Structures are given as structure tokens and as C-alpha cells.
């Protein structure tokens, strides 16, 4: 192998390792960013904008539940609780899901909040907001659970 071929090969290997590292770093997400994103999603629900939240959700979420079912379920779950009085994040969890459906498989981050509502001042409920890293490498809303 002549000197020029070796240099080109070395440059190609270096470039491919650099771009692979850059792609891997795009998948890294700061917990604080996810906590803020989760709070924004919950605030949309507080403001009655669950439909807009569904509109920006992952394809898997939109396949699994219709917009009407999503907004209706949230409205019925939240109706008797009143306005949120206090909300604190308590956990951030990461998970990788293996699934034959490419829309469902991949990385998830869930943020859990402890929330006190006006009509339930004696106790708190947990709100869980989940995000999925879609195939286009964008984190999108994947779900909301109130328990």
C-alpha cells in the first residue's frame, strides 16, 4: 500500500469514528432538559392543550390512541382534581425497549412529578411524562399517566 493510500485510509477511518461519536452524542440527553420538557408537556395539559400535545407525539403514540381518546381520557382524569397547586419532579428514568415495531423500539426517558391539586389538598398524585427518541433522532412526547 503506498503512502497516499494509507493516508486516505487513515483519514477515512478517523472521519468515520468522529461522525460515529457525533451521532452517539446526539442521543445523549441531559436530565434537566427532560425535566423542563416534561413540565412543558404537563403545562400544556393544564392549559387544556392536550390535543396539541398529541399532534406532536411519536408516531407510535398516535397509532396506539386516537386524538379524541387521548384528550377525553385526560380531561376526565383531571376534571375532579382542580388546578395544580404544587408540582415537583421526583425521578428521571431511562429505558431501552427492544420491539419488532421500529416506531416503538428505542430509547425512552420518563419524568415523574409529585403534584398536589386544589381538590385534593390532603395528598399528592404522580404524573409521569414519557419521551421517545424517534428514528429521526428527535425526542418526542410519548405518553402521560396520572396515578
Long-range contacts (C-beta under 8 A, 24 or more apart in sequence): 23-137, 26-137, 27-107, 27-133, 27-137, 29-109, 29-133, 29-139, 31-92, 34-92, 34-109, 34-111, 34-131, 34-139, 35-89, 35-92, 35-111, 37-111, 37-129, 37-131, 37-139, 38-89, 38-111, 38-113, 38-129, 38-131, 39-87, 39-89, 39-113, 41-129, 41-141, 41-144, 42-84, 42-87, 42-113, 42-127, 42-129, 42-144, 45-74, 45-78, 45-144, 46-83, 46-84, 50-74, 50-75, 50-144, 53-141, 53-144, 56-140, 56-141, 57-140, 57-141, 57-142, 58-103, 58-132, 58-134, 58-140, 58-141, 58-142, 59-103, 59-134, 60-101, 60-103, 60-104, 60-132, 60-142, 61-132, 61-141, 61-142, 61-143, 63-103, 74-144, 74-146, 77-146, 78-146, 80-119, 81-117, 81-118, 81-119, 81-120, 81-125, 82-117, 82-118, 82-119, 82-120, 83-117, 83-118, 84-115, 84-116, 84-117, 84-118, 85-116, 85-117, 85-118, 85-121, 86-115, 86-116, 87-113, 87-114, 87-115, 87-116, 87-127, 88-113, 88-114, 88-115, 89-113, 89-114, 90-114, 90-126, 102-135, 103-134, 103-135, 106-132, 106-133, 106-134, 106-135, 107-132, 107-133, 108-132, 108-133, 108-142, 109-139
